Amino acid sequence: TGAELAEKAGVGFPHTAHCAPDEIIMSFMSGSPSEGYPAEGNGYVSFNPQTLEINGRWERGDKKQSFGYDFWYQPRHNVMVSS
């Protein structure tokens, strides 16, 4: 649910999903704090493709990106390019 994603991964509204070899990656845009979504909720979340459980944030580190619109994933090189 949206509330579970906001709580576990700190993201807002879903935007785009792509399948990777062992996970599903979905981009998120910021949400409305009045609706319980974090205003800085941009980012990427990894899901287990078999159970759809939330694995956590795809990106690493403390710095968060400003946008989370779309992305392209190249599984042969394990590289993601985002906008």
N, C-alpha and C positions, 0 to 999 in steps of 0.2 A: 504494500500500500504506500501511498505518498507519505503518510506520517512515519512509517517504518523506515523508508528511504531517508527522510529528513533526519530522523534520530540516529540511524546507524552510519550514514555516509555523509550527512550534512548537505544534501542536494535539494534542488527545487523541482522544477517541472521537467519531465522527460522530453527529449527532442529526437535523437536518432540512435538506432541500434545496429550493430554489426556483429557477426559471428566470427570468433577467432577459433583456432584449433581446439582449445580446451576451456573456453569461456565465452560469454556474451558480454560485449562492452556497449554501454549505453551512455550517450551524452545527456547532460542536464543543463538547463538554464536556471537562473535565479528565480526565486518565488516570492510570494507575498508574506512577510512576517505576520501580518494580521490573520493569515490563514494557516499559520503554523509552519511555514516554509522559510528557511534561512534566506536572507536577502543576498548573501554571498554564495548561494548554492550552485554556482557553475562548477562543472567538472565532469568526471567520467567514473562510472561505477562498473565493477566486474560482477557478473552473476554466474553461478554454476549452471551450465546448460541442461543438466539432467534434473536438478531439483528446483532450479530458479531461486535458490538461496542467495543472499547478498554476500559476495566474497569481501567486498570493501571497495575503497577508492582504487582506481586503476593507476592514477598518477601518484608519485611519491614525493615526499618532502613537505615542508611547511608552506611554501609559496603556492598560492592559488591563482589560476588564470582568471582573466577578466571576462571571458566569454566561453561558451560551451555549445556552439551551434552545430557544427558538423565535423566529421573527421573521416580519414581514410586509413585503413589498417592493411599493412602488407605482411601477411603471416610468414612468408619465407625468410624475411629479414627481422621479424619481430619489431617493426617500426610503425609508429602512428604519427600522422600529420593532422593537426587540428586547426580550426579557425576560431 
